[in-house]
Amino acid sequence: MAKKQKTSKVANENICGALSYILIGIIWYFADEKMKKSAFAKYHAKQGLVLLIADLIIYAIWMVPFIGWIIGWILNIGLIILMIIGIINGLNGQQKPLPLIGKFADNFKF
């Protein structure tokens, strides 16, 4: 019985980690208290927050006519790829930083 609960906890953490990228870290705040204390869930929530900030920067670039639209599309595709990488890492139970922008997540303290 105890092993089943432990497996269930790991599965919940993996799902919470993956959802952090889809919902850009907001799911972490609505998780139960056990998830809020989970270092794994916090890690992926921070990575999701970095994606949110990158998305806001891309949105600002997108406001520039013509050249900003082209660069915005390219960066947005890159952001989607990073999101997929984060989801896969979360579901596999891995704590790998996202390429290029993942190192910025260490600056957040929560």
Beta strands, then each sheet from edge to edge (+ up, - down):
end
